[in-house]
Amino acid sequence: MKSIIISTLVLFTFFKPLEAQISGSVVDKEGLPIPYANVMLKDRTSNTILSGTITDEDGIFNLEFSEIGAYILKVDLLSYKSWESTAFNISSISFRKQFKPIVLEEEITQLEGVVVTARKRLIERTSEGNVINVKESVLTKGSNVLQVLERSPGVILDRRNNSFSLNGKEGTLVMINGKAQRIPVADLMILLNSMSADNLEKIELLTNPSARHDVDGNAGIINIVLSKNEALGLRSSIVLSGGYGEGPKQTSSVSVNYGSEKSLVYGSYSFSYNESSSGWRGEGITDLPVLGGNTEINFTSNMQPIDRNHNINFGYEYQLSQSSIIGASLLFNQSRPLTLTNNRGLYNFVSEPFLDAQIEVKGRGTRNNLSSSLFFEKKNKIKKNESTLSVTADYINYNSDRPNSVISDYFDENGIPYQPNGEVYNRGNRGFNNTTINLGVLGVNYNRIINEKLSFESGLKGSYSETINDARIEIQEGNDFIEDERFISKNSTKETIGAIYALSDYSFSDQLKAQIGLRYEHWNQDFSDNSLDRSFGKLFPSLFLTYNLSEAKALNLAFTKRITRPNYIDLASFLIYNGPTSVFSGNPQLLPAITDNITFTYSNKSFNLSLVATNEKNPIARFQITRNPQSTVAVIAPANLDYQRSLDLQSNIPWKINDWWNINFNSTIGRREFKLLHTDEKVTHSYIHYNFNASQTMQFTNDFSLELSGWYTSKHYNGSVVVDGFGTLNGGIKKTFKNGSSLQFSVSDILQSFDIRSEIGSLTREAFGDEFIVNYSSESRRSRIYNLSFTYPFGNNKVKDTNTRSGADSEKSRI
């Protein structure tokens, strides 16, 4: 009825001889325009509506009225709080009034048991990067966090090498609720794969983090924010998901929140089970000395892992007073993976007979990850000045025990078993690898709003960690296992990081705003081998300038300096058996990578276009073929490049076809140049790289929707290894019921295209002259993965968001 009245008034107003003009714009708290908001002119005395209009797509309104008198302007829109101006007078028909941007606040409205909230954009742009409101995606429900992350714009997840990249750049800090996950990336993937995406709030892709954030991660920060609600009373939900690909999959989870006037208790538990399959196929030549010269090798590997994961999340908060709060949280993850790997190597030697090596590897591991936090926060407000003091303390414990056993059988070209000569051709061996990491972090932060134009923030942070790694491989001789001195490694690393930062925001005018920050970090490492000890300190500045061309258009300039420290596992001298001719290892001599980034961005509502220049010193490339003086076999380990430079054009393009069909396209294209140091020839190479992510959502009815999303990354380089382009397409259908429950069906890798092809030795000569073409096929390449999920919420729906607090920002990502 209100819309009919407003439309009638607008039509009536159009035919009148209008002279007086009232104009302005309506935006949300993020400064983004709000279209179709009702704008009404009311008589100050009678409070009756005399004229009205609605805002356009840019949130702008123009209202004309010719009657002299006293009036109030009111702006109203469902799911937002109403706004009213102070009274003003129209003194003549030539009257002109331009309102400053009117900010509407979101409001949750209870309508006979149905909660109506504002629908956020899928992707929102900030000065530090993009915010992905994953709750707006149909594919979120029933997925796990890793799958949602893989579908996020600019995020490339290489399951073959267990690595993350952001906009095509390595060195990404992954955080959960602001806590950096310092565990091996392979274990991080297991953790994220076991977490239900139903508990996701948003994903922050911070490509230009300010000085308030830890400087780890040259490509930026991926912050996974989990939902946590507080309520007066009880709120809970149950999620049941089942699926099938190469094997069965299931995830079951329950979450409970209970809140009173002063306290909040929340917790969740989930269990996941996943049988999958993936494989390698490689063909090429090597000049490895233990094989007697140039040898042709055809190698296949089929892996059948079974993952079992338990996740527990618990937290408590208590309101000491109106201005202070204390709390604690605990996150525990336990993984017990079982892996059966069947390898087959066909060796065609120069002088030796043909060899068919068939190797079975059985792995049984246990990984425990405990993260605990304490925090205290106090706010003070005197008139317009507001300040906040927060103190956080974190303790993290990670333990990984990964024993494995290997049985090898050898056959000649006629399939007849025989035992070849050479120490690498043992009948069996077994490996042991135990890693323990203990980490403590203490942080103090203070911020103050001095006035409407100026704010200030500063903080101190210190962390101490100890990593102990014990690895060895034993060779079978008869019925006994004998330690092989080439494959024994036991070392410890102690690390201390201290940081201090300060930043300030200042508004020169309504159009021009600036933020300048400075962070100093000192890093000290002590190794078992004292010759590897290192210590250094460095300043990391950040600068942000924003110029608003209009309410919807803006120009942004950002400069940041960041660091990518080697992961703790990267620095450990562990050895993991890969085959008769190679082992996986860490590299204690790795240096940290330092990056300078300059970003210039033009944004128009949700559309943005950025030019990004990057210069990275000592970038880290993992899984490189190197030599080890202690071993006559190839060692696959991380290595530093000399540098990598890039110039990229990045874009985010939303496209609303109609009221029920929306498309979002995100892309990066640019030129990369790098220089290798670990190869025999110190090669410099450049290439063009691009990647894109696209999603489209079709809302057929209020309770039925469909989504398709896909991504692709072009040919690129991981150190000296050339990786061909690859990508995938996913789809999902969701049905929502009146009681808030939902049923969702999704399909991963519809086209079964997730196949990664790489070339070794095509760019330059590798350590042993290796020239190989390697194909990796993921589970979805072999079989589409289908998943059905049902979510049932119950309890109090009147909830409001709270924040998880922690000071362990970058530490966890490096474990």
N, C-alpha and C positions, 0 to 999 in steps of 0.2 A: 504494500500500500504506500509505504514511504517513497519507494522508487517511482511509483505512478505520480505521486504529488510533485516530486522533484522534476520529473520529466515534463509535466504539464507546466510548471513554473518556468522551466528553461524555454519551452516553446512559446509561452506567452511573452516572456521577456524579449525574445528575438524580434517580435513584431512591434515593440514599443520604440519610441524615439529616445534611445538610451544615450546618456552623456557621461554621467559619473562612472568611473572605472575602479574596480578593486581587483588586484591580481596577486599572485604568489605561487608557491609550490608546496607540495606535501611529500615528506620523506620519512623513512623509518630511522631507527636509532643508528643504523650503519651508514646513513646518508644516501641510501638508495631510493629512487622515486617510487611513490605508491600511486598506481593508476586507479581510476574509477572510484575515488573517495568522494563522498557527498559533501559539498560545500554549500552552506546555507547562510543567508543574511536574515537576522532576526531583529524585530523591533525591541529596543532596550526596555520599554515600559511594559508592553503586553506579552512579550516573549513569543509572539507569533512569527511564523516564517513568511517573509515577504518576497524572497527571491532565492535562486539557487542554481547550482551547476555541478558537474563532476569533473575530476581531474583527468587529463589526457594520459597517453602512454608514458609521457615524461614526468607525470605527477604535477603538471602545471595547470592552473585555473585562471580564468578571466571572467569577472562578473560585472555586469553593468546595471545601474539603478539610478533613477532620476529624481526620487523624492528626497527632499531635505528633511533631516532629522537625526536622532541618536540611534545607533545600531550596534549589534554584536555579531561577529562572524563565528560560525560553528562549523567544525569539520568532524565528520562521523563516518565510520566504516566498521562493518562486522569484524570481530576478533581484534579490534584496536580500541583503546580508550578514547572517548570523545575529547575534543579540544575546543576551547572557547577563548576568544580574544577579550581584551579589555574593551570597554565601550569607546566608540569614536563617533564623531559628528560628520555628516555629509552636509556641508554648508552651501554648496552650489552645484549646478549641473555639470560644471567643469572639474569637479572634485576628482583627485587621483590618489590612490593609496597602494603602495607595494609592500606586502608583508615579507618579512624574512622567512627562510624555509621553516615550515611548520612540521615539527617532529611528532609523529604518533607512536605511542608505546603499545606493544602487543598485550592482549588481554585474553585470558582463558575464560570462556563463558560456559556455565552449566545450564543445559536445556533439557530438562526431564530425563536426566541420566545420560545424555549424549554430550561429550565434550567437543566443542568447536574451536579450533586453533588456526592461526594464520599459517598458510603454506609457504615455506621458505623456498628460495631458488636453490636448484641443485648445486650450482657453483657460485660462490660469492668471492669477489676480489678484495684483498686488503693490501696495505702497503708492503707487507712482508710476504705475501703469496696468495694462494687460493684456499678457501674453505669449502670442502665438499660435504654438503648436508645429506649424508647417505641415507637418512630416514626417508628421504623423498624418492629413493630408488626402489622400484618394484623388486629388483633382484637381491636386495639386502636380506630380507626375511628368508630364513632357511639356508642362507649361505654361511660360510665361516669368514672370519676377519681377513684371512689371507686372500680369499677369492674376491672380496670387495676391494681390498687394496690393489689387487692386480688389475681391476677394472677402473681404477682412479686415473684421471687425466695426467699424463706425463710420467706415471710410475711404470717402470719396466721391471718385471720380476723374472729373473733367469733361473728357473728351477734346475737347469743343468749344472750351473756353477754356484747355485745357492747365493745369489747376489741381488741387491736392489740397486736401481739407478733412478734418478729423477731428471726428467727432460734430457735423457741420454747421457747423464754424467754419473760416474761412480763416486762413492764417498758420501753416503746418505746416513744420517743419524735417525734411527727409528725409536720413537718414544711411545709409551702408553700412559695416558693421563699425565703428561709432563715428565714421566720417569723414563730415562733412556735405558734401553734394554741391552745391557752389556753381556750378552751371551752369544755364542757362535751363531752365525747367520743361519746355518742348517737347523740348529736347535730353535732359533727364533721363528723360523718357518713352521716348525712342528708346533710351537706354542700358539702362533696365530691361526694355524690350521685347525687347532682344537678349540678355539674360542668362537662361540656363536656370535654372528653379526647382529642378532636381535638385540644385543646389549650395546650396540654402537650408537653414539650420538652424532659424531662428525669425524672427518679426517682433515687435518690441517697440513697443507703442503707449503712449507715455509721456505721458499727459494731465496729470500733475502731476510734472514732473521736478524733482529736488532741486537744491541749489546746486552740486553737483559737475558738472552739465551746463551747457553754454553756454546762455544765456538767450534765444537766438533761437528764434522760433516761438511765437506767442501761443496757438495751438491745441494745442501740444505737439510731441512728437518722434516720428517714425516711424523706427525703427532696424532696417534690414534686415541680419540677421546671416547671413553665408555660412558654410557648413561648411568647416572646415580641420582635418584630422586628422594626427596624427603617428603613425608606426609604426616598429617595428624591422624594416626591410626596405622592400619596395615595395608600394604600394597605388595602384590606378588605376581609372578607370571611363570608359566611352564611352557617349555618349547620341546617338541618332539620332532626329530628329523630323521629320515631314512633315505638312502639312495643306493645306486649301483653303477659301477663303471666296469673295470676289470675285476672288481670284487665288491663285497657289501660294505656299506658305510652307514654310520648312525651317530647322531649327537643328541644327548638328552641334557637339559639344563633346567634349573629352578633358581629363581631369585626372589629375595624377600627384603622389604624395607619396612621399618617401623619407626615412627617419629612421634615425639611428644612435644610440649611447648619448649623444652630446653635441650632435649637430646635426640639423637638419631642413631639407629643401628641398621646396618644393611649388610647383606651377604648374598653370595651366589655359589653354586656348585655346578659343574658340568663334567660329563664323561663322554669321550668320543672314541670310536673304533673305526679304523679305516684299513682295508686291504686294497692295495694298489699294485701297479706294475709299470715299469718303464725300462728303457734299454738303450744301449749304445751299439754303434757299428762303426769301426774304423778300418781304413785300408791305406797302407803306405810303406815307406822304407825307413830304416834307421841304421846308423853306423856305430852302434853301441859296442864298446870293446869286448864285453863279456860274451857277445854273440859271434865274435870273430870277423867282423867286417860288415859290409852292406847286407842287410837282411830284409826281405819282403815279409810283411806281417799283415794278416787279415784277422781282425780282432772283433769279437762280439761279446756283449755282456747283457744279461737279462736280470733285472732286480725285482724282487717280490717282497716289499716291506709290509709289515703289519704294525700299525701305530696304535697304541693305547695311551690315552691321555686323561689325567685328572687335573681339574682346575678349581681352586678354592679362592674366593675373594671375600674379605671381611673388613668392616670398618665401623668406627664409633666416633661420634662427635658430641661435644657437650658445650652448651652456651654458658660461660662463666658469668657474663653480664651482658648488657645491651651492646657493648662495644668489643667484647673479647670472646674467643672460642678456642677450645683445644680439641685434638682428635688423634686417632691412630688408625692405620690401615695395614692390611696384610694380604699379600698375593702369593699363592703357592701353586707351582705347576710340577707335576711328575709325569715323565714320559718313559714308557718301557717298550722301545721298538724292537721288533724281531725282523731280521733281514736275511733272505736267502738269495745269494747271487751266483749265477752260473756264467762263468767266463770260458771262452774258447779262443785260443790263439793258433793260427796256422802260420808256421815259420818256414820260409824258403831261404836257406842259407846259401852262401857262396860256395863253401867247401864241405859243409856238413850235410848229412841226410835231412830230408824233409821231416818236420816235426809238427804233430798235432797235439797241443797242450789243452787239456780240459780240466778246469779248476772250479771247485765248489767252495764258496766262502759263506760261512754261517756267522752272523753277528747277533749278539744279544746284549743290549745296553740298558742302562738306567741313568736318567738325567733328572736331577732335582734342582729347582730354581725357587728360592725364597726371597721375597722382597718385603721389607717392613718399613713403616714410616711413622714418625711422630711430628705433630705440628702445633704451633701456637700462633694466633693472629689477634692483633688488637687494633681497633680503629678509633681515631679521635677526630671530632669535627667541631671547629670553632668558627661560627659564622660561615663564610664561604671557603675557609681553609679546611682541607680534609687530609689526614695522614694515616698510613697503615704500616704497622710493624709486624713482620712475620718471621718466625724461626722454624726451621725444619731440620730433622735428623733422620737419616736413613741407614739401614743395614741390609746388605745383600749377600746371600750365600749361594754359590752355584757349584754343583758337583756333577761330573760326568764320568761314568765308568763304562768303557766300550771294549770288552774282550771279543775276540773273534778267532775262529779256527779255519784252517785252509787244508783241503785235500786236493792233490794234483795227480792226474793220470796222463801218461804220454803214449802216443801211438805214432807209427810210421805211416807212409803214404798209402799202405794197404790196410790200415786199421788194426795192425798187430801191435799189442802193448810192448813197450821196451823202456829202459831207463837210460836217457841220454847222459853223456859226460858233461861235467860242468857244475860248479857249486850252486848256480842259480836254480838248477832243476831238482829241487828237493821234493820228496814224496809228500811232505806236509809241514805246516808250521802253524804257530798260534801267536797272536798278538795281544798285548795288554796296553791300554791307554787310559790313564786316570788323570783328570784335571780338577783341581779345587781352587775356587776363587772366593776370597772374602773381601768385602768392600764396605767402608764406612764413609758417610758424607754428612757434613754439617754446613748449613747455610743460613744467613741472616739477610733479610731484604727490608728496605724502607722506601716508601714512596709518599710524596706529598703534592697535593694540588694547591698551589700558592694563590692563584687567582684564575679567572676565566681564560687567560691567555697562556699562563705558565704553569708547568708541572715538572717535578723532579723525582728521580728514582735512583737508588744506589743499593749495593749489596756486596757481601763477602761470602766466599765459599771455599771449603777445603775438603779434600778427599784423600783417603789412604787405602791402598789395596795390596793384597799379596796373592800371587798366583803360583801354584805348585803343580808341575806337570811331571808325570812318571810314565815313560813309554818304553816298550821293548818288544822285540820279535824273537821268538825261539824257533829253532830249526829241528825237525824231527830226524833223529838218527836211530834206526832200528825201532825200538819201542820207547825210546827216551827222547826228551826235548832238551836241546842244548842252546844256551844263550848265544846269539850272534852279536859280537862286539860292534859290528857295523851298524846295528840297529838297536842301540841302547841309548836312551836319553832321559836324564833326570835333572831338572833345573827348577829354579824358583826366581820370581821377579817381584820386586817391591816397587810400588809407584806412589808418588805423592804429587797432587796437583793443587795449587792454590790460586784463587782468582778474586779480583776486585773489579767492580764496574760502576759506572755512573752514566746516566743519560737524562736528557731534558727535552721536553716538548714545548714549543713556543708558536703561538699564532700571531704572525705579523699583521694579518687582516683576515677578513672572512674568506679571502681567496687564497692567501699564501700561508702555509704551515710548514714547520720544520721540526725534525728530531735529530739530535746529535748525541752519539754515545761513544764511550771509550771503555774497553775492557782489557785488563792485564792478566795474563795467566803464566804461572811458572810451573814447569813440568820436570820432575826428577825421577829417574829410573835406576834401580840397583839390581844387577843380574848376578846369578851364580858365578858367571865368568866376568870378573871385574873389568876386563878390557872392553866390555860392551856397555858399561855404565854411561849414562848421558844425563845432561841437565841443561835446560835453557829457559829463558823467559821471553815473552813477546807481547807487544801491544796489538790489539785488534779493534780498530775504529769502525764505526757505522754512521751513515748519514742518510737521512730521508728528507726530500723536499716534495711538497704537494702544492700544485696550483690549480684551483677550481675555476675552470672556464665558465661553468654554469652549475646549476643544481645537479645535473646528470653527467657532465663532462669534466675530466680532470687530466692533468699531466703530472707524472710522478718520476722523480729521479732518486736512485738508491745506489749507495756504495757500501760494500761490506768486505771484510777480510775474515777468512775462516781457516780452520785447520782440520785435517783428518788424521787422527792418531791411529797407528796400527792396532787392530784388535789384540786382546791378550793372547788369543789362540794363534794369531799371525806371528807373534813374537816367540811362541813356545817351540822348542826343538823336538816336537813329537815326530814319530814315524808311523805311518799306517801303510800296511801292505796293499799294493795295487795290482801286482802281478810279478812274474819272474824278473822283469826288467825295470820296474819303477816303483817308487814309494811316494806318498804324500808327506809333506813336512811343513813346518813353519820357518820363519826367517828372523832370528834375533837381531840382525843388522838392519832391519827396515827403518827408514826415516819417516817422520810425519810429513804429510803433504800440506802446503800452504797455498791458499787461493785468494785472489782478488777478483771481485765481481762488480761490474757497473751495469745497472739496468735502467732503461728509459721506457716509460709506459704511458700510453694514451688509453683512457677508458671512457666509455660512453654507456652508462647504465651497466649492464652485465657484459657488454662487449669490451674486450681489452686487447691491445696489441703492444708487445714489448720487444725491444732490442737489447740483447744481453751479451756483454763482452766479458770473457773469463780468461784469467791467466793462472795456471796451476803449476807449482813447483814440486817436484818429487811425487807425482801421483802414484798410487799403489795399484798394481795390476796383479790379480790373483791367478793361480793355476798356470804358472809359467814353467817351462822346462829349463831346469838349471843343473849345474854340476855341484856335487858335494864331495870334498876331499876325502871324507870318511867312507865313501861308497863308490862302487864301480857301476852302479845303476843310475838311471835318470831320477832326479828329485824334482817333483812337481811342487812348487812353492810360490809364495807371493814375492814380487820384486818391485823396486822403484823404477819408474821412468824418469827421464831427465826433466821433461815438462810436457804439458798439454795446454793448448790454447784454442779458444773457440769463439765464434761470433754467431749468435742464434737469433732468429726471429720467432717469437712465440705469440700465439693467439688463442683467444677463447671467444667462440661465436655462438650465442644462443639464437634459436630460430623458432618462433611461435607460429606454426602454420595455421592453427585455429585454436579454439578454446579447449579442445581435448587432445591436441597433438603437439608435442614439444620436442625439439631436437637441440642437442648441444654438441658442438664440435670444438675440440682442443688440439692444437698441433704445435710442433717445433721443427724448424728447418734451419740448418746452419753448416758452417765449415769448421772442421776440426784439424788440428795439427799437433803431432807429438813426436818425441825422440826417445828411442830405445837405448838402454844401457846394459841389459843383461845378456844380449845376444853378441855373437862374435863380432859383428859389424854394428857400429852405433848408427842406426838408420833413423832418418827423419822422414815422416810421411804425413800427407794431408788427404782429406776426403770430405765429401758432402754426406750429411746424415740428417734423417728426418724421422719423426714418429707422430702418430695421431691417435686420438681417442674420440669415439663418437657414441652417443647414446640417444635413443628416442623413446619417449613414453607416450602411450595412448591410453587415456582415461575414458573408457567407453561409458561407464556409469559411475555413480558415486562409490560403488563397492566392487567394481571390476576393472582391472587395468592390466596392461601388457607392456613389457619393456624389452628392447633389443639393444645390446651394447657390444662394441668391438674395439679392438686396438691393434696397431701394427707398428713395428719398429724396423727401419731399413738396415741395410748392410752397415756394420760398424766393426770396431776393433777392441779386443780385450788384450792390451799389451801387444804382443806380436801375432796373436791369433785373430784371424779374420772370421767374423760371424755373419752369415747371410741373414736377410730380413725374415721375420716371423711375426705371427699375430694370431688372433682368435676372435670368434664371434659367439656371444652368449645370449640366451633369451629366457624370459620368465613370465608367468601369468599369476596374478594374485586376486583372491576373492576375500573381501572383508565382510564380516558379519556384524549385526547390530550390537551384539554384546562386547565388541572390541576384539574378538578373536579373528584369526585369519588363516587361510589355507593357501599355500603357494607351491607351484610346480616350476622347476627351473631345469634348463639344459645347458651344460658347459661344453664349449668347443663344438658348436653345431656342425661346422664344416670339417671337423677333425684335422685342423691345419697346424696344430701346435707341434711343429717339427723344427728342430734347430740344426742347421748344417754349418760346420766351421772347418777352416783350413789351417793347418799347422805347417809352417815352413814356406808358405807362398810369398811372404813379405821379405824375409831374409833367412839366412842359415840359422837353424836352432843349435842348441848346445851339442847335440850328437847328429847333426845333419838330418833330423827328423823331417819327413814330408808326409803328412797324413791328411786325409779327408775323413771327418768324423761326423756322424749323424746321431742326434739324440732324439728319441721319441718319448714324449710324455704319455701318461696314462690316457689322457683324452684323445691323443693321436691314434691310439689303438681302439678305443671305445668311448663313445660319448658318455658323459657322466650325468645321470638323471637324479634329481633330488626332490622329495616331497616333504614339506614342513607344515606343522600345525602349531600355532601359538594361541595360548589361552591366558589372558590376564584376569586377575580378580583383586578385589580390595578397593581402597579409596582412590578415586581418580583425580582428586584435587591435589596435584603435586606441583612442586616448584624445584628448579634445578639448583644443585649445589656443586661445588668444585672439589676435585681431589687435589690435595696439596702434597708436594714433595720437593726436595732439593736435589735429588739424584738425577739431574737432567740428562747429562751425556754419558754417565758412567756405565749404565747397563748395556748400552749398544755395543760396547767394546769387549764384553765378555765372550 
